[in-house]
Amino acid sequence: MENVIREEPMPQEWKPSKQEALSRWEINIQFMSRGCVIRVGCRTIPFSSTEEALAELQKYFDAPHEMQEAWNNQLS
């Protein structure tokens, strides 16, 4: 008999739904004299312009779980 190597399928990592990821952390926006500061959960991210902040927020609304992971990697 031939030796047959069977590869077990890798278990998929659990990923929250978009709504679950969005409801995970509270979002606060504080406008400054120049730009704004956005707090997502316990992370505070400064932006030099409101346009830049809105672009990042749109990315967050489109893919919250991925952005949470990216911000965790950048801010840790």
Buried (B, 14 or more C-beta within 10 A) or exposed (E): EEEEEEEEEEEEEEEEEEEEBBEEBEEEBEEEEEBBBBBBEEBEBEBEEBEEBBEBBEEBEEBBBEBBEEBEEEEE
